[in-house]
Amino acid sequence: MIEWIAPLAGAAVLTILTSLRVLREYERAVVFRLGRLTAARGPGLIFLLPWGIERMVRMPLRIVAMDVPPQDVITRDNVSVKVNAVIYFRVSDPVKATVVIQDYLFATSQLAQTTLRSVVGQAEMDQLLAEREHFNDIVRRIIDEGTDPWGIDVTAVELKDIDLPQEMRRAMARQAEAERERRAKVINAEGELQASRMLTQAAKVIGEEPAAIQLRYLQTVAEIATENNSTTLFPIPIDLFRPFLEKAAAVLGGTTTAQPAADAQKALPGSRVETPVSAPQPAESVVPERKSGKPERA
């Protein structure tokens, strides 16, 4: 009898050891007893009935990042684009993920692809490029509703890349360039408007103080002289000579300011002087005297 006790004890210990399972914190065990579902166990140390009476399926609960392959889609405004995305999901109910669906990873990937094509096909290209967050939320909500009976919780969906045709990229580049040129022209026009207003104010100040224009001309001459030019052509305004003209007119005995100025301008080199031409006077024709000494009129 003692001979049988030792083998039986060894077999019992081996059976107990093989029936023990250790599950990590992010794992759960879906246990089947003779093919029937019992419950989900774990984490930690769990015991299964030996000899195949109870079997378990490990189910991880960590978030899975799955890449959605690029999808060729035609948008609502008939633009062919290629869109790919990434989906983040986790198993919320290990029992449903094991019993309801055969391969939850493959099923979630296929649902994400079809949903992405459907949503992008209903949007316009400009909306797709400008409102990515909006479409991310729509795709996430649709996939989450579809995978909820499988015990899958979709946490986020992100559109990674939107590949446009080369012709559309060139058209968008031309549009952006035209927009930049429009802004530059508007800014240039605003600058011209502000400059014209400032020049108007400056002209009013110079008009009130005639000496200001002389100072401005002298400043311009000083700026030109700093460029080390051998020859400088600078126009001289007639207003610089107005005091001299008035003095010359006073010396010549002119009565008005305009007449002495005109007389003085005649003395300037290069000025043209127009001399009034008097109309010819009609002359009387005289017939030479005859011998009788009486002249005859014609």
KEMARDREN-732018 format. One record per residue: residue in three letters; x, y, z of N, C-alpha, C in turn. Coordinates in steps of 0.02 Angstrom, whole numbers, padded with zeros to 5 digits, always signed. Example, Ala and Ser with C-alpha at 12.3 -4.5 7.8 and 13.67 -1.06 7.14 Angstrom:
2
ALA+00660-00284+00390+00615-00225+00390+00660-00165+00390/SER+00642-00112+00354+00684-00053+00357+00645+00002+00394/
***
This chain:
298
MET+00041-00061+00000+00000+00000+00000+00043+00063+00000/ILE+00097+00058+00039+00142+00116+00043+00175+00128-00025/GLU+00183+00075-00062+00214+00083-00127+00172+00126-00174/TRP+00104+00126-00165+00061+00165-00209+00051+00237-00184/ILE+00063+00249-00121+00050+00316-00094+00098+00368-00124/ALA+00159+00351-00129+00208+00400-00155+00194+00419-00227/PRO+00180+00372-00273+00163+00393-00342+00100+00434-00345/LEU+00048+00414-00304-00014+00452-00305-00003+00523-00279/ALA+00037+00530-00227+00051+00598-00201+00089+00640-00252/GLY+00136+00609-00284+00173+00646-00336+00128+00668-00393/ALA+00082+00623-00412+00036+00640-00467-00011+00696-00446/ALA-00034+00693-00383-00078+00746-00358-00043+00813-00357/VAL+00019+00814-00333+00056+00877-00331+00068+00904-00401/LEU+00085+00859-00447+00096+00881-00516+00032+00908-00548/THR-00024+00875-00531-00089+00899-00558-00106+00967-00532/ILE-00095+00977-00468-00110+01043-00438-00065+01097-00469/LEU-00002+01081-00477+00044+01130-00506+00026+01148-00578/THR+00005+01099-00616-00014+01113-00685-00082+01148-00689/SER-00121+01147-00637-00186+01181-00638-00182+01253-00616/LEU-00125+01274-00593-00116+01343-00571-00095+01387-00630/ARG-00124+01448-00634-00107+01497-00686-00095+01564-00653/VAL-00048+01601-00680-00032+01668-00656-00048+01718-00712/LEU-00092+01764-00697-00112+01816-00745-00083+01884-00725/ARG-00059+01920-00774-00032+01987-00760-00090+02036-00749/GLU-00071+02096-00729-00121+02146-00712-00164+02165-00772/TYR-00135+02164-00831-00172+02184-00891-00203+02125-00927/GLU-00206+02067-00896-00235+02007-00927-00295+01982-00887/ARG-00340+01951-00924-00397+01917-00894-00403+01849-00926/ALA-00431+01800-00887-00440+01731-00911-00514+01717-00919/VAL-00534+01701-00980-00603+01679-00994-00603+01603-00989/VAL-00636+01578-00937-00632+01507-00919-00693+01471-00947/PHE-00680+01412-00978-00733+01368-01003-00727+01302-00966/ARG-00784+01279-00938-00788+01215-00902-00828+01166-00944/LEU-00792+01118-00969-00821+01069-01014-00857+01103-01073/GLY-00826+01157-01097-00852+01192-01155-00901+01247-01140/ARG-00922+01253-01078-00971+01304-01060-00935+01362-01024/LEU-00956+01422-01040-00926+01482-01011-00943+01487-00937/THR-00893+01499-00897-00906+01510-00825-00901+01584-00808/ALA-00842+01612-00810-00832+01682-00793-00761+01702-00813/ALA-00749+01766-00808-00681+01792-00819-00646+01797-00753/ARG-00584+01774-00751-00545+01773-00689-00481+01813-00698/GLY-00453+01831-00642-00389+01866-00642-00398+01939-00621/PRO-00342+01972-00613-00273+01948-00622-00246+01912-00561/GLY-00185+01888-00565-00155+01853-00509-00153+01779-00520/LEU-00154+01742-00465-00151+01669-00466-00222+01640-00468/ILE-00236+01597-00517-00302+01565-00523-00291+01490-00528/PHE-00343+01452-00512-00341+01379-00512-00392+01353-00561/LEU-00371+01307-00605-00415+01275-00653-00421+01201-00636/LEU-00480+01175-00646-00490+01104-00634-00447+01064-00683/PRO-00413+01013-00657-00365+00977-00700-00399+00930-00749/TRP-00357+00896-00787-00376+00845-00835-00422+00873-00890/GLY-00413+00937-00906-00451+00966-00961-00522+00984-00945/ILE-00540+00981-00881-00609+00999-00863-00621+01074-00874/GLU-00573+01114-00855-00578+01187-00866-00520+01209-00910/ARG-00537+01251-00958-00487+01281-01002-00498+01357-01003/MET-00444+01393-01016-00450+01466-01015-00421+01496-01079/VAL-00444+01557-01093-00419+01597-01150-00395+01664-01121/ARG-00331+01679-01133-00303+01742-01109-00327+01800-01153/MET-00346+01854-01119-00370+01912-01155-00335+01974-01128/PRO-00293+02008-01168-00259+02069-01144-00308+02128-01144/LEU-00298+02172-01096-00341+02231-01089-00305+02296-01106/ARG-00244+02293-01129-00207+02354-01144-00233+02386-01209/ILE-00219+02451-01216-00241+02487-01276-00198+02465-01335/VAL-00232+02452-01391-00199+02430-01452-00200+02487-01502/ALA-00142+02501-01531-00136+02552-01585-00132+02515-01651/MET-00184+02523-01692-00188+02487-01755-00186+02537-01813/ASP-00144+02523-01861-00137+02565-01920-00188+02545-01972/VAL-00228+02594-01994-00277+02581-02047-00242+02592-02114/PRO-00242+02543-02159-00206+02551-02223-00235+02609-02264/PRO-00194+02638-02309-00219+02693-02350-00279+02672-02392/GLN-00329+02716-02394-00391+02703-02429-00399+02754-02486/ASP-00411+02729-02547-00425+02773-02603-00499+02793-02601/VAL-00510+02858-02593-00578+02884-02584-00588+02942-02632/ILE-00650+02948-02658-00670+03005-02698-00716+03048-02655/THR-00697+03110-02644-00736+03154-02600-00800+03176-02635/ARG-00840+03214-02598-00904+03236-02625-00896+03284-02684/ASP-00841+03322-02686-00828+03367-02742-00783+03335-02795/ASN-00784+03267-02798-00752+03229-02852-00677+03239-02854/VAL-00645+03235-02797-00572+03239-02792-00547+03172-02764/SER-00501+03140-02800-00475+03076-02779-00419+03087-02728/VAL-00428+03060-02669-00378+03066-02616-00363+02998-02587/LYS-00307+02993-02554-00287+02932-02520-00276+02949-02446/VAL-00316+02916-02403-00317+02933-02331-00299+02871-02291/ASN-00255+02881-02242-00241+02828-02194-00248+02857-02124/ALA-00258+02813-02076-00271+02834-02007-00243+02783-01959/VAL-00249+02800-01895-00229+02755-01841-00286+02754-01790/ILE-00302+02696-01764-00357+02687-01718-00330+02658-01652/TYR-00354+02685-01596-00334+02663-01530-00396+02633-01495/PHE-00390+02571-01474-00446+02538-01442-00420+02488-01390/ARG-00466+02465-01347-00449+02417-01296-00510+02371-01284/VAL-00495+02313-01255-00548+02266-01238-00578+02286-01171/SER-00642+02304-01171-00676+02323-01109-00712+02264-01078/ASP-00735+02216-01118-00770+02157-01092-00736+02095-01122/PRO-00693+02061-01085-00657+02003-01115-00703+01946-01134/VAL-00760+01939-01100-00806+01884-01116-00835+01895-01186/LYS-00860+01955-01200-00889+01969-01266-00835+01966-01320/ALA-00776+01991-01306-00723+01989-01356-00701+01919-01373/THR-00715+01871-01329-00697+01801-01341-00754+01762-01372/VAL-00814+01774-01347-00871+01733-01367-00907+01761-01428/VAL-00917+01827-01430-00958+01857-01483-00921+01860-01549/ILE-00858+01880-01548-00821+01891-01610-00763+01841-01613/GLN-00748+01817-01674-00695+01768-01681-00626+01800-01674/ASP-00614+01854-01712-00549+01889-01709-00565+01963-01705/TYR-00563+01990-01645-00584+02060-01637-00535+02108-01669/LEU-00471+02090-01675-00422+02134-01707-00438+02142-01782/PHE-00449+02086-01815-00464+02089-01886-00530+02124-01899/ALA-00580+02108-01857-00646+02138-01866-00644+02214-01855/THR-00607+02236-01805-00603+02308-01792-00566+02343-01849/SER-00515+02312-01876-00479+02342-01932-00523+02349-01994/GLN-00562+02298-02010-00606+02302-02068-00661+02355-02058/LEU-00687+02358-01999-00739+02409-01985-00710+02479-01990/ALA-00648+02488-01967-00617+02554-01971-00605+02574-02043/GLN-00585+02527-02086-00573+02544-02156-00637+02565-02192/THR-00690+02526-02183-00753+02543-02216-00782+02608-02189/THR-00777+02619-02125-00802+02681-02096-00763+02741-02122/LEU-00697+02734-02127-00656+02789-02152-00674+02807-02224/ARG-00683+02757-02266-00703+02771-02335-00772+02804-02338/SER-00818+02782-02297-00885+02810-02298-00886+02883-02276/VAL-00851+02898-02222-00852+02966-02195-00816+03014-02241/VAL-00758+02995-02266-00719+03039-02309-00755+03050-02375/GLY-00790+02999-02400-00827+03007-02463-00884+03055-02459/GLN-00910+03070-02399-00965+03117-02391-00942+03188-02377/ALA-00877+03199-02374-00850+03266-02358-00817+03296-02419/GLU-00811+03362-02419-00775+03397-02471-00701+03402-02452/MET-00660+03415-02502-00588+03414-02491-00567+03470-02442/ASP-00596+03530-02452-00577+03586-02408-00597+03571-02336/GLN-00656+03542-02326-00678+03524-02258-00632+03470-02229/LEU-00612+03423-02270-00569+03369-02245-00501+03395-02223/LEU-00476+03445-02257-00410+03473-02239-00415+03520-02180/ALA-00470+03556-02174-00476+03608-02122-00508+03582-02058/GLU-00547+03529-02061-00585+03506-02002-00568+03433-01986/ARG-00505+03419-01976-00485+03350-01961-00512+03327-01895/GLU-00512+03369-01845-00537+03349-01779-00610+03329-01782/HIS-00648+03364-01823-00719+03348-01830-00728+03278-01860/PHE-00691+03263-01913-00697+03198-01945-00667+03143-01902/ASN-00616+03158-01863-00589+03108-01816-00643+03087-01766/ASP-00679+03135-01741-00731+03120-01692-00788+03080-01723/ILE-00806+03097-01786-00859+03059-01819-00840+02986-01830/VAL-00779+02976-01855-00756+02907-01868-00751+02868-01802/ARG-00726+02899-01750-00720+02865-01685-00788+02845-01658/ARG-00837+02890-01663-00903+02874-01637-00936+02817-01675/ILE-00929+02816-01741-00960+02763-01781-00927+02696-01766/ILE-00860+02694-01762-00826+02631-01747-00842+02607-01677/ASP-00846+02654-01630-00861+02634-01561-00930+02604-01555/GLU-00978+02632-01592-01046+02604-01591-01047+02535-01623/GLY-01007+02525-01676-01006+02459-01709-00971+02405-01669/THR-00920+02424-01630-00883+02374-01592-00907+02366-01519/ASP-00957+02405-01500-00981+02399-01431-01011+02330-01416/PRO-01048+02298-01463-01071+02229-01447-01015+02178-01442/TRP-00955+02194-01466-00899+02148-01462-00859+02157-01399/GLY-00876+02205-01358-00838+02219-01298-00775+02259-01310/ILE-00774+02299-01364-00717+02340-01383-00734+02413-01371/ASP-00688+02448-01340-00697+02519-01326-00645+02558-01367/VAL-00669+02598-01415-00625+02638-01458-00613+02704-01423/THR-00550+02719-01409-00533+02779-01372-00518+02839-01418/ALA-00487+02827-01476-00470+02883-01520-00458+02857-01590/VAL-00469+02903-01638-00454+02891-01709-00422+02954-01736/GLU-00365+02947-01770-00328+03004-01797-00314+02992-01870/LEU-00332+03042-01912-00314+03040-01982-00240+03061-01989/LYS-00198+03015-02011-00127+03029-02013-00107+03069-02074/ASP-00129+03048-02133-00106+03080-02194-00162+03081-02245/ILE-00165+03137-02282-00212+03145-02337-00171+03159-02399/ASP-00165+03109-02441-00123+03115-02501-00165+03140-02559/LEU-00147+03200-02585-00183+03230-02641-00146+03218-02706/PRO-00182+03220-02763-00148+03214-02828-00102+03274-02840/GLN-00053+03264-02884-00005+03317-02899-00040+03377-02931/GLU-00090+03366-02974-00125+03422-03005-00160+03464-02953/MET-00191+03431-02904-00226+03468-02851-00176+03505-02807/ARG-00118+03477-02795-00068+03512-02755-00044+03575-02790/ARG-00033+03570-02856-00012+03630-02893-00066+03683-02893/ALA-00129+03661-02900-00184+03710-02899-00189+03744-02831/MET-00180+03706-02778-00182+03735-02711-00123+03782-02700/ALA-00065+03765-02728-00007+03809-02722-00019+03875-02759/ARG-00050+03871-02818-00066+03933-02855-00117+03975-02817/GLN-00165+03941-02787-00215+03978-02748-00183+04013-02688/ALA-00139+03978-02654-00105+04009-02597-00061+04067-02619/GLU-00027+04059-02677+00015+04113-02702-00027+04174-02721/ALA-00085+04162-02752-00128+04218-02770-00155+04253-02708/GLU-00169+04215-02656-00192+04245-02594-00138+04288-02562/ARG-00076+04264-02564-00020+04303-02537-00011+04367-02577/GLU-00016+04362-02643-00008+04422-02685-00065+04472-02671/ARG-00125+04447-02661-00181+04491-02645-00168+04529-02580/ARG-00144+04493-02529-00129+04527-02466-00073+04578-02475/ALA-00023+04561-02515+00032+04608-02525+00008+04671-02560/LYS-00036+04663-02610-00063+04722-02645-00105+04765-02598/VAL-00145+04733-02556-00186+04771-02509-00142+04809-02460/ILE-00090+04776-02435-00044+04810-02388-00008+04868-02423/ASN+00013+04856-02486+00046+04910-02524+00000+04969-02536/ALA-00064+04955-02552-00112+05009-02562-00125+05048-02498/GLU-00129+05012-02442-00138+05047-02379-00077+05090-02363/GLY-00017+05066-02379+00042+05107-02368+00043+05169-02412/GLU+00022+05162-02475+00019+05220-02519-00032+05271-02493/LEU-00089+05246-02468-00139+05291-02441-00113+05330-02380/GLN-00080+05295-02335-00052+05329-02277+00003+05378-02298/ALA+00045+05358-02347+00098+05403-02370+00068+05466-02402/SER+00015+05457-02442-00015+05516-02473-00044+05563-02421/ARG-00073+05536-02369-00100+05579-02316-00044+05617-02281/MET+00011+05583-02267+00067+05617-02234+00098+05669-02280/LEU+00103+05654-02346+00130+05703-02393+00084+05764-02398/THR+00019+05753-02394-00028+05809-02395-00017+05854-02335/GLN-00010+05825-02277+00004+05864-02217+00071+05901-02223/ALA+00122+05867-02251+00187+05900-02259+00182+05958-02308/ALA+00143+05950-02362+00134+06005-02409+00100+06064-02378/LYS+00052+06051-02334+00019+06107-02300+00068+06144-02255/VAL+00111+06109-02220+00160+06141-02176+00210+06181-02217/ILE+00233+06153-02273+00281+06188-02315+00249+06249-02348/GLY+00184+06243-02365+00149+06300-02393+00141+06357-02344/GLU+00134+06341-02280+00130+06394-02230+00197+06426-02217/GLU+00251+06389-02223+00319+06415-02212+00360+06405-02276/PRO+00366+06457-02319+00404+06448-02382+00477+06430-02371/ALA+00506+06451-02315+00576+06434-02304+00587+06360-02294/ALA+00535+06324-02278+00543+06252-02266+00563+06216-02330/ILE+00538+06238-02388+00556+06204-02450+00630+06214-02466/GLN+00658+06273-02448+00729+06284-02458+00771+06238-02414/LEU+00749+06230-02352+00784+06184-02307+00780+06112-02333/ARG+00723+06095-02360+00715+06028-02387+00761+06016-02447/TYR+00767+06066-02490+00812+06059-02547+00884+06053-02524/LEU+00904+06091-02474+00972+06087-02449+00985+06018-02418/GLN+00936+05991-02384+00944+05924-02355+00951+05872-02411/THR+00913+05880-02465+00919+05833-02521+00987+05837-02553/VAL+01013+05899-02559+01081+05907-02587+01132+05873-02543/ALA+01125+05880-02477+01171+05847-02431+01168+05771-02437/GLU+01109+05744-02447+01102+05671-02455+01133+05647-02520/ILE+01125+05687-02574+01155+05668-02637+01231+05672-02634/ALA+01257+05722-02597+01329+05731-02594+01364+05674-02558/THR+01328+05638-02514+01359+05583-02477+01371+05522-02520/GLU+01342+05520-02581+01350+05461-02624+01412+05465-02668/ASN+01453+05518-02659+01516+05525-02696+01506+05527-02771/ASN+01457+05564-02793+01444+05571-02864+01488+05627-02892/SER+01515+05616-02952+01557+05666-02984+01516+05724-03012/THR+01456+05708-03036+01412+05759-03064+01343+05753-03032/THR+01318+05809-03010+01252+05810-02978+01208+05860-03014/LEU+01154+05836-03042+01104+05879-03074+01048+05891-03025/PHE+01039+05953-03008+00989+05970-02957+00947+06028-02982/PRO+00882+06020-02986+00839+06076-03009+00833+06129-02954/ILE+00838+06192-02975+00832+06247-02929+00764+06281-02940/PRO+00724+06286-02891+00658+06317-02899+00664+06393-02905/ILE+00618+06423-02940+00618+06495-02950+00603+06532-02885/ASP+00573+06495-02836+00557+06529-02773+00620+06550-02736/LEU+00676+06518-02749+00737+06539-02716+00760+06609-02737/PHE+00741+06628-02798+00762+06694-02824+00709+06747-02815/ARG+00653+06730-02783+00600+06779-02776+00622+06840-02736/PRO+00659+06834-02680+00681+06895-02645+00725+06940-02688/PHE+00770+06909-02728+00812+06949-02772+00772+06983-02827/LEU+00723+06947-02852+00681+06976-02904+00642+07035-02879/GLU+00614+07027-02818+00576+07083-02790+00621+07143-02777/LYS+00683+07132-02754+00729+07187-02742+00748+07222-02807/ALA+00760+07182-02859+00776+07211-02924+00718+07251-02952/ALA+00657+07226-02941+00599+07263-02964+00591+07329-02928/ALA+00606+07328-02862+00601+07390-02824+00653+07441-02848/VAL+00712+07417-02866+00763+07463-02891+00743+07493-02958/LEU+00714+07452-03000+00693+07476-03066+00631+07519-03064/GLY+00600+07524-03006+00541+07567-02998+00476+07534-03018/GLY+00473+07468-03013+00410+07434-03029+00358+07448-02976/THR+00295+07445-02995+00241+07460-02948+00210+07396-02920/THR+00209+07344-02957+00180+07281-02934+00234+07229-02925/THR+00216+07176-02893+00264+07122-02881+00272+07078-02942/ALA+00218+07070-02980+00220+07025-03038+00261+07054-03094/GLN+00255+07121-03107+00291+07152-03163+00366+07152-03151/PRO+00391+07173-03091+00463+07168-03080+00489+07097-03086/ALA+00450+07051-03064+00472+06981-03069+00478+06961-03141/ALA+00430+06984-03182+00433+06967-03254+00492+07000-03287/ASP+00507+07065-03267+00565+07099-03296+00630+07066-03275/ALA+00632+07044-03212+00693+07012-03189+00703+06945-03222/GLN+00648+06910-03237+00654+06845-03270+00684+06853-03340/LYS+00671+06911-03369+00700+06922-03436+00776+06923-03434/ALA+00801+06949-03377+00874+06954-03371+00907+06887-03359/LEU+00868+06835-03339+00897+06769-03327+00918+06737-03392/PRO+00974+06701-03392+00995+06669-03454+00948+06613-03474/GLY+00935+06609-03539+00893+06555-03564+00820+06572-03565/SER+00799+06631-03540+00728+06648-03539+00710+06682-03604/ARG+00651+06671-03625+00626+06700-03686+00589+06764-03671/VAL+00601+06816-03709+00570+06882-03700+00527+06896-03761/GLU+00465+06905-03748+00418+06920-03802+00409+06996-03805/THR+00422+07027-03860+00415+07099-03870+00350+07113-03907/PRO+00308+07154-03878+00245+07167-03912+00257+07202-03979/VAL+00223+07180-04028+00229+07207-04096+00170+07252-04109/SER+00182+07314-04126+00127+07363-04139+00099+07352-04208/ALA+00035+07363-04214+00003+07354-04279+00025+07408-04328/PRO+00033+07394-04390+00055+07444-04440+00003+07498-04449/GLN+00025+07561-04451-00018+07619-04461-00031+07630-04535/PRO-00093+07647-04553-00107+07660-04625-00073+07725-04647/ALA-00039+07723-04702-00001+07781-04728-00040+07814-04785/GLU-00037+07880-04788-00069+07918-04842-00022+07920-04903/SER-00051+07904-04957-00012+07908-05019-00011+07980-05046/VAL+00046+08006-05060+00055+08075-05084+00080+08075-05156/VAL+00046+08111-05195+00065+08116-05267+00114+08173-05275/PRO+00167+08166-05309+00216+08220-05317+00186+08281-05351/GLU+00214+08339-05335+00187+08402-05359+00196+08408-05435/ARG+00147+08443-05460+00153+08460-05531+00190+08526-05537/LYS+00198+08542-05597+00236+08602-05611+00198+08664-05589/SER+00133+08655-05584+00094+08714-05563+00104+08729-05491/GLY+00133+08682-05452+00146+08693-05381+00090+08672-05336/LYS+00037+08641-05361-00017+08617-05319-00014+08542-05315/PRO-00008+08517-05256-00006+08442-05250-00075+08412-05259/GLU-00075+08351-05286-00138+08314-05296-00141+08256-05247/ARG-00197+08248-05219-00209+08191-05174-00239+08135-05212/ALA-00217+08077-05194-00246+08018-05227-00312+08000-05197/
***
